[in-house]
Amino acid sequence: MKAGMLALLCASLALPQAAAAQQRGDCELHVWTTNAYAAVYHGAEVGPGPGEGGYSVTTYLARMEPIRKRLADAIDETVQADAIRAMTLGTQGRFAGYRLIFHTAPAQAKYSNWTDKNVGAGGRDTDSTSSCYAELHTVFIALFRTAISKKIQTGFLFRDFGANPTVTFGIADASSTGAAAFKTNDEEKSDAARSDLRAAFQENLRIFLRKKKMMPRR
């Protein structure tokens, strides 16, 4: 056997199973959308109270149910999946060569307690036996409004397994981006509002993935 071929064979045998699968293009990224939506207003009330100024400030969160329903309609599961597909994750960064497999959002969000340090621990959420396997979960989408700003916040969970049956690495976090065309005081369901929400959702995912350098900056 020629020296060059022998070196190539030895190198391929030395590759970890997951890395070899990635070279072959056998990696899978399983993606879940969400049907968990929220819309809240973070306000403040000033009233009489003790202290030098003689007044007190009370902050509060008020749920905006009509806005939540409009948000759910404007960026439903289909819009989320189309937005992620359009990002072509399987061609860049950490996920280059991965095949994206989409799943229907669970009726009950499995990872709703996404701030728990142990969220995402455990086994795979599919019966896939791929030797190069990862999961991306959209946990929630929320509109968060104050007197001076309005943001679309999205919670994500990434679980990486490689060739293992249980998770080896996980990260949960939320990202926020403005969506100016989605008006909370206007019930019109405009194409501009949908487009802005989709763009905000995509940017939130980019921010999330860049935090762990899973997606390159452009």
Backbone as a printed PyTorch tensor [residue, N CA C, xyz], in Angstrom:
tensor([[[  0.8510,  -1.1980,   0.0000],
         [  0.0000,   0.0000,   0.0000],
         [  0.8820,   1.2410,   0.0000]],

        [[  0.5640,   2.1870,  -0.8270],
         [  1.3500,   3.4030,  -0.9010],
         [  1.2650,   4.1850,   0.4040]],

        [[  2.3380,   4.9360,   0.6880],
         [  2.4110,   5.6680,   1.9560],
         [  1.2700,   6.6570,   2.0990]],

        [[  0.9140,   7.3430,   1.0110],
         [ -0.1570,   8.3320,   1.0780],
         [ -1.4970,   7.7140,   1.4140]],

        [[ -1.7780,   6.5590,   0.7990],
         [ -3.0490,   5.8760,   1.0700],
         [ -3.0800,   5.3410,   2.4920]],

        [[ -1.9310,   4.8490,   2.9750],
         [ -1.8680,   4.3370,   4.3430],
         [ -2.1200,   5.4520,   5.3460]],

        [[ -1.5340,   6.6190,   5.1020],
         [ -1.7400,   7.7610,   6.0040],
         [ -3.1990,   8.1710,   6.0210]],

        [[ -3.8480,   8.1430,   4.8460],
         [ -5.2550,   8.5200,   4.7590],
         [ -6.1220,   7.5410,   5.5180]],

        [[ -5.8050,   6.2460,   5.3990],
         [ -6.5640,   5.2260,   6.1090],
         [ -6.4170,   5.3860,   7.6130]],

        [[ -5.1930,   5.6050,   8.0760],
         [ -4.9560,   5.7800,   9.5140],
         [ -5.6870,   7.0020,  10.0500]],

        [[ -5.6900,   8.0680,   9.2700],
         [ -6.3650,   9.2900,   9.7010],
         [ -7.8600,   9.0690,   9.8210]],

        [[ -8.4360,   8.3350,   8.8660],
         [ -9.8780,   8.1090,   8.9040],
         [-10.2620,   7.2240,  10.0730]],

        [[ -9.4010,   6.2520,  10.3980],
         [ -9.6920,   5.3810,  11.5360],
         [ -9.5710,   6.1200,  12.8580]],

        [[ -8.7490,   7.1630,  12.8880],
         [ -8.5350,   7.9210,  14.1200],
         [ -9.6380,   8.9190,  14.3930]],

        [[-10.4490,   9.2290,  13.3830],
         [-11.5090,  10.2090,  13.5860],
         [-12.5490,   9.6790,  14.5530]],

        [[-13.0380,  10.5110,  15.4600],
         [-14.1720,  10.1060,  16.2840],
         [-15.3740,   9.7940,  15.4030]],

        [[-16.2520,   8.9660,  15.9090],
         [-17.4030,   8.5320,  15.1180],
         [-18.2310,   9.7080,  14.6260]],

        [[-18.4870,  10.6830,  15.5020],
         [-19.3140,  11.8310,  15.1060],
         [-18.6250,  12.6760,  14.0470]],

        [[-17.3070,  12.8510,  14.1740],
         [-16.5780,  13.6500,  13.1980],
         [-16.5800,  12.9700,  11.8350]],

        [[-16.4440,  11.6500,  11.8240],
         [-16.4970,  10.9130,  10.5650],
         [-17.8720,  11.0410,   9.9260]],

        [[-18.9120,  10.9900,  10.7470],
         [-20.2690,  11.1460,  10.2300],
         [-20.4600,  12.5260,   9.6210]],

        [[-19.8690,  13.5420,  10.2410],
         [-19.9980,  14.8870,   9.7050],
         [-19.2880,  14.9930,   8.3610]],

        [[-18.1520,  14.3440,   8.2240],
         [-17.4510,  14.3460,   6.9490],
         [-18.2980,  13.7050,   5.8620]],

        [[-19.0340,  12.6530,   6.2240],
         [-19.8600,  11.9570,   5.2380],
         [-21.1610,  12.6860,   4.9640]],

        [[-21.4740,  13.6840,   5.7870],
         [-22.7490,  14.3770,   5.6340],
         [-23.9030,  13.6260,   6.2640]],

        [[-23.6150,  12.8000,   7.2760],
         [-24.6530,  12.0020,   7.9300],
         [-25.2210,  12.6700,   9.1840]],

        [[-24.8550,  13.9120,   9.4420],
         [-25.2980,  14.5810,  10.6670],
         [-26.7440,  15.0370,  10.5560]],

        [[-27.4190,  15.0430,  11.7010],
         [-28.8170,  15.4580,  11.7580],
         [-28.9900,  16.5760,  12.7850]],

        [[-29.6820,  17.6290,  12.3930],
         [-30.1150,  18.6730,  13.3230],
         [-31.6320,  18.6410,  13.3490]],

        [[-32.1900,  18.1820,  14.4500],
         [-33.6410,  18.1030,  14.5960],
         [-34.1540,  19.4250,  15.1680]],

        [[-35.1610,  19.9790,  14.5220],
         [-35.6370,  21.3290,  14.8350],
         [-37.1010,  21.2910,  15.2460]],

        [[-37.3970,  21.9350,  16.3720],
         [-38.7760,  22.0670,  16.8430],
         [-39.1790,  23.5400,  16.8530]],

        [[-40.3560,  23.8150,  16.3260],
         [-40.9510,  25.1460,  16.4500],
         [-41.7370,  25.1900,  17.7610]],

        [[-42.4380,  26.3020,  18.0030],
         [-43.1920,  26.4280,  19.2540],
         [-44.5940,  26.9610,  19.0040]],

        [[-45.4960,  26.6230,  19.8980],
         [-46.8110,  27.2630,  19.9180],
         [-47.0530,  27.9200,  21.2760]],

        [[-45.9490,  28.2510,  21.9570],
         [-46.0240,  28.9590,  23.2420],
         [-45.7220,  30.4400,  22.9940]],

        [[-46.7350,  31.2790,  23.1580],
         [-46.6230,  32.7110,  22.8830],
         [-47.0240,  33.5080,  24.1150]],

        [[-46.4880,  34.7170,  24.2100],
         [-46.8460,  35.6160,  25.3060],
         [-46.7120,  37.0490,  24.8190]],

        [[-47.4730,  37.9260,  25.4350],
         [-47.3470,  39.3610,  25.1850],
         [-47.5810,  40.0640,  26.5130]],

        [[-46.5790,  40.8140,  26.9610],
         [-46.6900,  41.4670,  28.2690],
         [-46.2490,  42.9200,  28.1660]],

        [[-46.8390,  43.7210,  29.0390],
         [-46.4530,  45.1280,  29.1530],
         [-45.8150,  45.3340,  30.5190]],

        [[-44.5890,  45.8600,  30.5290],
         [-43.8820,  46.1350,  31.7720],
         [-44.0340,  47.6240,  32.0570]],

        [[-44.9100,  47.9430,  32.9920],
         [-45.1890,  49.3430,  33.2800],
         [-44.8190,  49.7490,  34.6900]],

        [[-45.0870,  50.9980,  34.9990],
         [-44.7980,  51.5350,  36.3320],
         [-45.8830,  52.5270,  36.7180]],

        [[-46.2150,  52.5300,  37.9840],
         [-47.1980,  53.4760,  38.5270],
         [-46.5510,  54.2830,  39.6360]],

        [[-46.7810,  55.5960,  39.6110],
         [-46.2400,  56.4990,  40.6340],
         [-47.3820,  56.9250,  41.5420]],

        [[-47.1700,  56.8120,  42.8310],
         [-48.2090,  57.1920,  43.7750],
         [-47.6150,  57.7080,  45.0690]],

        [[-48.4730,  58.1550,  45.9660],
         [-47.9790,  58.6610,  47.2490],
         [-47.3290,  57.5530,  48.0550]],

        [[-46.3220,  57.9380,  48.8250],
         [-45.6420,  56.9340,  49.6270],
         [-44.6530,  57.5750,  50.5690]],

        [[-44.0220,  56.7660,  51.4040],
         [-43.0440,  57.2850,  52.3630],
         [-41.7540,  57.6750,  51.6590]],

        [[-40.9130,  58.3430,  52.3710],
         [-39.6190,  58.6900,  51.8010],
         [-39.4760,  60.1790,  51.6050]],

        [[-38.2890,  60.5740,  51.1940],
         [-37.9780,  61.9850,  51.0650],
         [-38.8460,  62.6820,  50.0280]],

        [[-39.1150,  62.0240,  48.9420],
         [-39.9290,  62.6410,  47.8930],
         [-41.4170,  62.5400,  48.1450]],

        [[-41.8050,  61.6950,  49.0520],
         [-43.2220,  61.5390,  49.3290],
         [-43.9720,  60.7580,  48.2660]],

        [[-43.2760,  59.9510,  47.5030],
         [-43.9470,  59.1510,  46.4850],
         [-43.2540,  57.7980,  46.3550]],

        [[-43.9260,  56.8710,  45.6900],
         [-43.3690,  55.5360,  45.4590],
         [-43.6330,  55.1270,  44.0100]],

        [[-42.7920,  54.2650,  43.5140],
         [-42.9480,  53.7490,  42.1560],
         [-43.1630,  52.2400,  42.2440]],

        [[-44.2400,  51.7780,  41.6420],
         [-44.5600,  50.3500,  41.6170],
         [-44.5150,  49.8500,  40.1760]],

        [[-43.7020,  48.8380,  39.9310],
         [-43.6450,  48.2540,  38.5910],
         [-44.5830,  47.0470,  38.5210]],

        [[-45.0210,  46.7260,  37.3140],
         [-45.9550,  45.6180,  37.1540],
         [-45.8280,  45.0400,  35.7450]],

        [[-46.2940,  43.8190,  35.5970],
         [-46.3970,  43.1630,  34.3020],
         [-47.8610,  42.9150,  33.9940]],

        [[-48.3070,  43.3560,  32.8480],
         [-49.6900,  43.1590,  32.4450],
         [-49.7280,  42.3290,  31.1700]],

        [[-50.4690,  41.2590,  31.1950],
         [-50.5880,  40.4150,  30.0010],
         [-51.5290,  41.0690,  29.0000]],

        [[-51.1740,  40.9330,  27.7190],
         [-51.9700,  41.5170,  26.6460],
         [-52.4820,  40.3750,  25.7690]],

        [[-53.6010,  39.7980,  26.1580],
         [-54.1040,  38.6030,  25.4900],
         [-54.4310,  38.8280,  24.0140]],

        [[-55.0910,  39.9260,  23.6320],
         [-55.3590,  40.1290,  22.1950],
         [-54.0680,  40.1930,  21.3690]],

        [[-53.0340,  40.8210,  21.9300],
         [-51.7560,  40.9150,  21.2200],
         [-51.0990,  39.5440,  21.1380]],

        [[-51.2170,  38.7520,  22.1880],
         [-50.6620,  37.3980,  22.1650],
         [-51.2750,  36.5840,  21.0320]],

        [[-52.5860,  36.6960,  20.8570],
         [-53.2660,  35.9440,  19.8000],
         [-52.8280,  36.4110,  18.4160]],

        [[-52.6330,  37.7150,  18.2630],
         [-52.1660,  38.2300,  16.9760],
         [-50.7390,  37.7870,  16.6980]],

        [[-49.9270,  37.7610,  17.7360],
         [-48.5480,  37.2950,  17.5950],
         [-48.5260,  35.8320,  17.1550]],

        [[-49.3500,  35.0160,  17.7960],
         [-49.4140,  33.5960,  17.4600],
         [-49.8690,  33.3830,  16.0220]],

        [[-50.7810,  34.2140,  15.5670],
         [-51.2720,  34.1020,  14.1850],
         [-50.2140,  34.5510,  13.1820]],

        [[-49.4610,  35.5950,  13.5340],
         [-48.5190,  36.1900,  12.5840],
         [-47.2320,  35.3930,  12.4370]],

        [[-46.8340,  34.6710,  13.4830],
         [-45.5940,  33.8860,  13.3900],
         [-45.8640,  32.4770,  13.9230]],

        [[-46.7470,  31.8000,  13.2160],
         [-47.1370,  30.4510,  13.6120],
         [-46.0320,  29.4490,  13.2770]],

        [[-46.3150,  28.1790,  13.5000],
         [-45.3010,  27.1430,  13.3040],
         [-44.7680,  27.1130,  11.8750]],

        [[-45.6610,  27.3180,  10.9120],
         [-45.2450,  27.2870,   9.5120],
         [-44.2820,  28.4220,   9.2020]],

        [[-44.5870,  29.6150,   9.7020],
         [-43.7140,  30.7700,   9.4840],
         [-42.3590,  30.5380,  10.1390]],

        [[-42.3550,  30.0010,  11.3560],
         [-41.0940,  29.7230,  12.0430],
         [-40.2370,  28.7330,  11.2490]],

        [[-40.8500,  27.6390,  10.8070],
         [-40.0990,  26.6230,  10.0710],
         [-39.5520,  27.1920,   8.7660]],

        [[-40.3650,  27.9530,   8.0520],
         [-39.9100,  28.5560,   6.7990],
         [-38.7620,  29.5310,   7.0450]],

        [[-38.8480,  30.2780,   8.1470],
         [-37.7980,  31.2430,   8.4830],
         [-36.4770,  30.5340,   8.7700]],

        [[-36.5300,  29.4050,   9.4660],
         [-35.3050,  28.6590,   9.7830],
         [-34.7390,  28.0130,   8.5210]],

        [[-35.6180,  27.4740,   7.6850],
         [-35.1400,  26.8840,   6.4200],
         [-34.4170,  27.9240,   5.5790]],

        [[-34.9640,  29.1440,   5.5480],
         [-34.3830,  30.2080,   4.7270],
         [-33.0000,  30.6170,   5.2160]],

        [[-32.6730,  30.3040,   6.4660],
         [-31.3570,  30.6490,   7.0030],
         [-30.2750,  29.6820,   6.5420]],

        [[-30.6540,  28.5790,   5.9120],
         [-29.7230,  27.5650,   5.3870],
         [-28.6350,  27.2040,   6.3950]],

        [[-29.0590,  26.8240,   7.5830],
         [-28.0990,  26.4830,   8.6420],
         [-27.1840,  25.3420,   8.2370]],

        [[-27.6830,  24.4330,   7.4180],
         [-26.9030,  23.2630,   7.0570],
         [-25.7510,  23.5300,   6.1030]],

        [[-25.5200,  24.7920,   5.7820],
         [-24.4360,  25.1300,   4.8510],
         [-23.3470,  25.9840,   5.4870]],

        [[-23.4610,  26.2490,   6.7950],
         [-22.5260,  27.2040,   7.3760],
         [-22.2120,  26.8820,   8.8300]],

        [[-21.0450,  27.3480,   9.2570],
         [-20.6800,  27.2720,  10.6640],
         [-20.7230,  25.8740,  11.2390]],

        [[-21.1620,  25.7910,  12.4610],
         [-21.2100,  24.5400,  13.2230],
         [-22.0320,  23.4690,  12.5190]],

        [[-23.0190,  23.8660,  11.7330],
         [-23.9640,  22.9070,  11.1610],
         [-23.7260,  22.6170,   9.6820]],

        [[-22.5810,  23.0150,   9.1740],
         [-22.2680,  22.7260,   7.7730],
         [-22.2960,  21.2150,   7.5430]],

        [[-23.0790,  20.7760,   6.5900],
         [-23.1960,  19.3530,   6.2980],
         [-24.3060,  18.6500,   7.0580]],

        [[-24.9880,  19.3540,   7.9680],
         [-26.0930,  18.7540,   8.7150],
         [-27.3690,  18.7270,   7.8720]],

        [[-28.1640,  17.6900,   8.0590],
         [-29.4920,  17.6080,   7.4440],
         [-30.5080,  18.0680,   8.4740]],

        [[-31.3100,  19.0790,   8.1220],
         [-32.3020,  19.6050,   9.0480],
         [-33.5840,  18.7920,   8.9420]],

        [[-34.0850,  18.3530,  10.0930],
         [-35.3190,  17.5700,  10.1760],
         [-36.2800,  18.3110,  11.1060]],

        [[-37.4350,  18.7170,  10.5760],
         [-38.3700,  19.5320,  11.3480],
         [-39.4470,  18.6750,  12.0050]],

        [[-39.8480,  19.1200,  13.2180],
         [-40.8710,  18.4270,  13.9890],
         [-41.9690,  19.4110,  14.3940]],

        [[-43.1600,  18.8760,  14.5650],
         [-44.2840,  19.6880,  15.0200],
         [-44.0750,  20.1210,  16.4610]],

        [[-44.4670,  21.3280,  16.7610],
         [-44.3300,  21.8280,  18.1340],
         [-45.1490,  20.9660,  19.0930]],

        [[-44.5920,  20.6590,  20.2590],
         [-45.3420,  19.8580,  21.2300],
         [-46.5420,  20.6380,  21.7710]],

        [[-47.6100,  19.9150,  22.0830],
         [-48.7970,  20.5660,  22.6390],
         [-48.4660,  21.2400,  23.9680]],

        [[-47.6170,  20.6030,  24.7410],
         [-47.1660,  21.1550,  26.0110],
         [-45.6550,  21.3230,  25.9340]],

        [[-45.1820,  22.5610,  26.0880],
         [-43.7520,  22.8320,  25.9510],
         [-42.9550,  22.0060,  26.9610]],

        [[-42.0750,  21.1500,  26.4590],
         [-41.3040,  20.2580,  27.3210],
         [-40.2400,  21.0060,  28.1060]],

        [[-39.7180,  22.0840,  27.5290],
         [-38.6050,  22.8010,  28.1440],
         [-39.0240,  24.2070,  28.5820]],

        [[-40.2510,  24.3310,  29.0590],
         [-40.7620,  25.6470,  29.4460],
         [-39.9800,  26.2600,  30.6080]],

        [[-39.4280,  25.4160,  31.4680],
         [-38.5960,  25.9090,  32.5700],
         [-37.1580,  26.0280,  32.0720]],

        [[-36.9660,  26.8250,  31.0310],
         [-35.7040,  26.8300,  30.2980],
         [-34.5770,  27.5480,  31.0420]],

        [[-34.8970,  28.2560,  32.1410],
         [-33.8410,  28.8920,  32.9360],
         [-33.2260,  27.9300,  33.9560]],

        [[-33.8110,  26.7500,  34.1240],
         [-33.2520,  25.7400,  35.0230],
         [-31.8910,  25.3000,  34.4830]],

        [[-30.8810,  25.2480,  35.3390],
         [-29.5320,  24.8990,  34.8840],
         [-29.4690,  23.4810,  34.3290]],

        [[-30.4310,  22.6420,  34.6650],
         [-30.4450,  21.2600,  34.1690],
         [-31.3960,  21.0550,  33.0000]],

        [[-31.9530,  22.1360,  32.4760],
         [-32.8800,  21.9860,  31.3650],
         [-32.1570,  21.3550,  30.1800]],

        [[-32.8020,  20.4240,  29.5320],
         [-32.1980,  19.7670,  28.3740],
         [-31.4120,  18.5280,  28.6960]],

        [[-31.2480,  18.2100,  29.9760],
         [-30.5120,  16.9980,  30.3350],
         [-31.3150,  15.7680,  29.9280]],

        [[-30.6180,  14.6810,  29.6730],
         [-31.3130,  13.4420,  29.3600],
         [-31.0720,  12.9600,  27.9400]],

        [[-31.9920,  12.1200,  27.4710],
         [-31.8230,  11.4660,  26.1820],
         [-32.3870,  12.2420,  25.0160]],

        [[-32.2390,  11.6640,  23.8480],
         [-32.7270,  12.2840,  22.6210],
         [-34.2530,  12.3450,  22.6040]],

        [[-34.7750,  13.3420,  21.9300],
         [-36.2200,  13.4940,  21.8290],
         [-36.7860,  12.8110,  20.5870]],

        [[-35.9660,  12.0570,  19.8850],
         [-36.4280,  11.2530,  18.7530],
         [-35.8200,   9.8670,  18.8860]],

        [[-36.2450,   8.9600,  17.9970],
         [-35.6760,   7.6140,  18.0070],
         [-34.5070,   7.4760,  17.0380]],

        [[-33.9850,   8.6060,  16.5630],
         [-32.8440,   8.5740,  15.6570],
         [-31.6220,   7.9580,  16.3450]],

        [[-30.8910,   7.1630,  15.5950],
         [-29.6480,   6.5800,  16.0950],
         [-28.4360,   7.1780,  15.3770]],

        [[-28.6040,   8.3280,  14.7770],
         [-27.5150,   8.9890,  14.0580],
         [-26.2920,   9.1520,  14.9600]],

        [[-25.1080,   8.9460,  14.3890],
         [-23.8720,   9.1010,  15.1530],
         [-23.3810,  10.5490,  15.1500]],

        [[-24.1940,  11.4510,  14.6540],
         [-23.8710,  12.8880,  14.6510],
         [-25.1960,  13.6250,  14.7530]],

        [[-25.6390,  13.8580,  15.9770],
         [-27.0260,  14.2330,  16.2430],
         [-27.0990,  15.4530,  17.1620]],

        [[-27.9920,  16.3860,  16.8220],
         [-28.2190,  17.5720,  17.6610],
         [-29.6760,  17.9980,  17.5480]],

        [[-30.1100,  18.7990,  18.5140],
         [-31.4920,  19.2970,  18.5370],
         [-31.5040,  20.8010,  18.7680]],

        [[-32.4300,  21.4700,  18.0870],
         [-32.6660,  22.8970,  18.2930],
         [-34.1470,  23.0940,  18.5860]],

        [[-34.4460,  23.5760,  19.7880],
         [-35.8340,  23.7760,  20.2110],
         [-36.1330,  25.2730,  20.3340]],

        [[-37.2090,  25.7110,  19.6990],
         [-37.7530,  27.0360,  19.9830],
         [-38.7030,  26.8630,  21.1570]],

        [[-38.4220,  27.5250,  22.2720],
         [-39.1780,  27.2840,  23.5020],
         [-40.3790,  28.2140,  23.6190]],

        [[-40.1980,  29.4850,  23.2510],
         [-41.3160,  30.4360,  23.3150],
         [-41.0080,  31.6430,  22.4390]],

        [[-42.0610,  32.3760,  22.1000],
         [-41.9370,  33.6660,  21.4250],
         [-42.8050,  34.6560,  22.1990]],

        [[-42.2360,  35.7930,  22.5650],
         [-42.9760,  36.7560,  23.3780],
         [-42.7530,  38.1800,  22.8710]],

        [[-43.7790,  38.9760,  22.9840],
         [-43.6420,  40.4170,  22.7620],
         [-43.5170,  41.0590,  24.1300]],

        [[-42.4480,  41.8130,  24.3180],
         [-42.1720,  42.4490,  25.6030],
         [-42.1430,  43.9510,  25.3660]],

        [[-43.1340,  44.6580,  25.9440],
         [-43.2610,  46.0890,  25.6880],
         [-43.1450,  46.8870,  26.9780]],

        [[-42.4580,  48.0180,  26.8700],
         [-42.4020,  48.9970,  27.9510],
         [-42.9220,  50.3180,  27.3950]],

        [[-42.8550,  51.3670,  28.2000],
         [-43.3280,  52.6700,  27.7390],
         [-42.4540,  53.2260,  26.6200]],

        [[-41.2170,  52.7410,  26.5090],
         [-40.2970,  53.3240,  25.5290],
         [-39.7380,  52.3240,  24.5100]],

        [[-40.0800,  51.0550,  24.6340],
         [-39.5340,  50.0850,  23.6850],
         [-40.4890,  48.9210,  23.4690]],

        [[-40.2200,  48.1780,  22.4060],
         [-41.0130,  46.9910,  22.0900],
         [-40.0820,  45.9830,  21.4300]],

        [[-39.9640,  44.8070,  22.0250],
         [-39.0540,  43.7950,  21.5330],
         [-39.7790,  42.4640,  21.3500]],

        [[-39.3010,  41.7040,  20.3640],
         [-39.7260,  40.3220,  20.2080],
         [-38.6480,  39.4590,  20.8290]],

        [[-39.0100,  38.7180,  21.8600],
         [-38.0540,  37.8710,  22.5740],
         [-38.3320,  36.4120,  22.2480]],

        [[-37.2810,  35.6660,  21.9590],
         [-37.4200,  34.2500,  21.6330],
         [-36.4820,  33.4310,  22.5020]],

        [[-37.0180,  32.3760,  23.0950],
         [-36.2030,  31.4640,  23.8880],
         [-35.8430,  30.2310,  23.0710]],

        [[-34.5760,  29.8450,  23.1190],
         [-34.0920,  28.6800,  22.3700],
         [-33.3400,  27.7340,  23.3030]],

        [[-33.3360,  26.4740,  22.9160],
         [-32.5310,  25.4560,  23.6010],
         [-31.8150,  24.6280,  22.5450]],

        [[-30.4960,  24.5330,  22.6710],
         [-29.7060,  23.6850,  21.7840],
         [-29.1550,  22.5200,  22.5900]],

        [[-29.3260,  21.2990,  22.0610],
         [-28.8170,  20.0870,  22.7150],
         [-27.9430,  19.3320,  21.7180]],

        [[-26.7160,  19.0440,  22.1150],
         [-25.7970,  18.3290,  21.2400],
         [-25.4930,  16.9600,  21.8430]],

        [[-25.5380,  15.9320,  21.0060],
         [-25.3300,  14.5650,  21.4710],
         [-24.1220,  13.9010,  20.8160]],

        [[-23.7330,  14.3610,  19.6310],
         [-22.7070,  13.6410,  18.8970],
         [-23.1880,  12.2330,  18.6100]],

        [[-22.4230,  11.2430,  19.0250],
         [-22.8120,   9.8460,  18.8390],
         [-23.4430,   9.2510,  20.0980]],

        [[-23.6210,  10.0610,  21.1410],
         [-24.0740,   9.5560,  22.4360],
         [-25.5970,   9.5280,  22.5450]],

        [[-26.1400,   8.6500,  23.3660],
         [-27.5900,   8.5910,  23.5650],
         [-28.1070,   9.6940,  24.4880]],

        [[-27.2140,  10.2720,  25.3050],
         [-27.6110,  11.3580,  26.1990],
         [-26.8370,  12.6240,  25.8410]],

        [[-27.3940,  13.7560,  26.2080],
         [-26.8430,  15.0410,  25.8030],
         [-25.4410,  15.2500,  26.3810]],

        [[-24.5500,  15.7970,  25.5570],
         [-23.1870,  16.0790,  25.9980],
         [-22.9400,  17.5740,  26.1660]],

        [[-23.7640,  18.3810,  25.5240],
         [-23.6270,  19.8360,  25.6270],
         [-24.9850,  20.4660,  25.3850]],

        [[-25.3290,  21.4640,  26.1900],
         [-26.5940,  22.1530,  25.9930],
         [-26.4910,  23.6230,  26.3690]],

        [[-27.2610,  24.4320,  25.6950],
         [-27.3180,  25.8560,  26.0290],
         [-28.7520,  26.3490,  25.8390]],

        [[-29.2360,  27.0870,  26.8320],
         [-30.5680,  27.6940,  26.7510],
         [-30.4170,  29.1850,  26.9930]],

        [[-31.0410,  29.9810,  26.1400],
         [-30.9390,  31.4300,  26.2920],
         [-32.0350,  32.0890,  25.4820]],

        [[-32.2190,  33.3810,  25.7100],
         [-33.2080,  34.1470,  24.9550],
         [-32.5400,  35.3320,  24.2920]],

        [[-33.0610,  35.7150,  23.1370],
         [-32.5580,  36.8660,  22.3970],
         [-33.7370,  37.7820,  22.0750]],

        [[-33.4560,  39.0850,  21.9550],
         [-34.5090,  40.0730,  21.7030],
         [-34.1460,  40.9690,  20.5320]],

        [[-35.1410,  41.2480,  19.6900],
         [-34.9680,  42.1080,  18.5260],
         [-36.2540,  42.8910,  18.3020]],

        [[-36.1290,  44.0930,  17.8210],
         [-37.3010,  44.9130,  17.5340],
         [-38.0390,  44.4570,  16.2830]],

        [[-39.3400,  44.7360,  16.2530],
         [-40.1750,  44.4590,  15.0790],
         [-41.1270,  45.6330,  14.9250]],

        [[-40.6210,  46.6960,  14.3350],
         [-41.3410,  47.9730,  14.3110],
         [-42.6820,  47.8990,  13.5900]],

        [[-42.7800,  47.0530,  12.5770],
         [-44.0120,  47.0100,  11.7770],
         [-45.1540,  46.2780,  12.4710]],

        [[-44.8470,  45.5310,  13.5390],
         [-45.9010,  44.8450,  14.2860],
         [-46.4260,  45.8040,  15.3500]],

        [[-47.5720,  46.4210,  15.0700],
         [-48.1240,  47.4660,  15.9380],
         [-49.0450,  46.8560,  16.9880]],

        [[-48.7980,  47.1830,  18.2400],
         [-49.6540,  46.6560,  19.3050],
         [-50.9590,  47.4290,  19.4280]],

        [[-51.0340,  48.6060,  18.8150],
         [-52.2690,  49.3990,  18.8970],
         [-53.0310,  49.3920,  17.5730]],

        [[-52.7150,  48.4320,  16.6960],
         [-53.3480,  48.3630,  15.3870],
         [-53.6560,  46.9050,  15.0910]],

        [[-54.9190,  46.5660,  14.8740],
         [-55.3220,  45.1820,  14.6630],
         [-55.1340,  44.7120,  13.2230]],

        [[-54.7150,  45.5880,  12.3420],
         [-54.5270,  45.2090,  10.9510],
         [-53.4330,  44.1440,  10.8380]],

        [[-53.7460,  43.0610,  10.1200],
         [-52.7920,  41.9810,   9.9250],
         [-52.0460,  42.2230,   8.6120]],

        [[-51.0440,  43.0510,   8.6600],
         [-50.3590,  43.4600,   7.4410],
         [-49.2230,  42.5170,   7.0930]],

        [[-48.8910,  42.4570,   5.7990],
         [-47.7560,  41.6610,   5.3490],
         [-46.4540,  42.2020,   5.9310]],

        [[-46.3910,  43.5150,   6.0990],
         [-45.1820,  44.1280,   6.6610],
         [-44.9480,  43.6610,   8.0920]],

        [[-46.0310,  43.5330,   8.8620],
         [-45.9040,  43.0700,  10.2400],
         [-45.3950,  41.6330,  10.2800]],

        [[-45.9410,  40.7750,   9.4300],
         [-45.4970,  39.3870,   9.3740],
         [-44.0250,  39.3010,   8.9760]],

        [[-43.6660,  40.0900,   7.9750],
         [-42.2890,  40.0840,   7.5000],
         [-41.3240,  40.5490,   8.5860]],

        [[-41.7170,  41.5780,   9.3310],
         [-40.8710,  42.1070,  10.3980],
         [-40.7170,  41.0930,  11.5340]],

        [[-41.7970,  40.4030,  11.8670],
         [-41.7330,  39.3810,  12.9100],
         [-40.8300,  38.2310,  12.4890]],

        [[-40.9520,  37.8320,  11.2460],
         [-40.1010,  36.7530,  10.7340],
         [-38.6280,  37.1560,  10.7900]],

        [[-38.3380,  38.3810,  10.3830],
         [-36.9540,  38.8660,  10.4090],
         [-36.4320,  38.9330,  11.8370]],

        [[-37.2720,  39.3630,  12.7770],
         [-36.8640,  39.4310,  14.1860],
         [-36.5950,  38.0370,  14.7350]],

        [[-37.4350,  37.0870,  14.3680],
         [-37.2510,  35.7010,  14.7970],
         [-35.9190,  35.1510,  14.2760]],

        [[-35.6210,  35.3970,  13.0160],
         [-34.3550,  34.9400,  12.4370],
         [-33.1570,  35.5830,  13.1260]],

        [[-33.2550,  36.8880,  13.3840],
         [-32.1390,  37.5820,  14.0280],
         [-31.9390,  37.0690,  15.4490]],

        [[-33.0250,  36.7670,  16.1520],
         [-32.8980,  36.2060,  17.4970],
         [-32.1620,  34.8660,  17.4650]],

        [[-32.4570,  34.0500,  16.4480],
         [-31.7720,  32.7650,  16.3340],
         [-30.2960,  32.9740,  15.9970]],

        [[-29.9920,  33.9290,  15.1260],
         [-28.5860,  34.2210,  14.8040],
         [-27.8270,  34.6370,  16.0680]],

        [[-28.4330,  35.5270,  16.8440],
         [-27.7890,  36.0000,  18.0750],
         [-27.5220,  34.8240,  19.0160]],

        [[-28.5140,  33.9740,  19.1700],
         [-28.3900,  32.8130,  20.0540],
         [-27.2460,  31.9060,  19.6090]],

        [[-27.1930,  31.5780,  18.3230],
         [-26.1740,  30.6670,  17.8200],
         [-24.7810,  31.2860,  17.8540]],

        [[-24.6870,  32.5860,  17.6500],
         [-23.3750,  33.2420,  17.6680],
         [-22.7850,  33.2940,  19.0670]],

        [[-23.6340,  33.2350,  20.0890],
         [-23.1190,  33.3060,  21.4570],
         [-22.1470,  32.1770,  21.7470]],

        [[-22.3600,  31.0310,  21.1340],
         [-21.4560,  29.8990,  21.3120],
         [-20.6770,  29.6150,  20.0370]],

        [[-20.6180,  30.6290,  19.1670],
         [-19.8370,  30.5570,  17.9270],
         [-20.2530,  29.3700,  17.0690]],

        [[-21.5590,  29.1040,  17.0410],
         [-22.0810,  28.0440,  16.1960],
         [-22.4520,  28.5510,  14.8160]],

        [[-22.5450,  29.8750,  14.6880],
         [-22.8480,  30.4930,  13.3920],
         [-21.8590,  31.6070,  13.1590]],

        [[-21.2760,  31.6920,  11.9560],
         [-20.3000,  32.7530,  11.6820],
         [-20.9610,  34.1180,  11.5550]],

        [[-20.2230,  35.1590,  11.8900],
         [-20.7100,  36.5130,  11.6790],
         [-20.4950,  36.9010,  10.2250]],

        [[-21.4160,  37.6670,   9.7030],
         [-21.3330,  38.0870,   8.2960],
         [-21.2280,  39.5920,   8.2150]]])
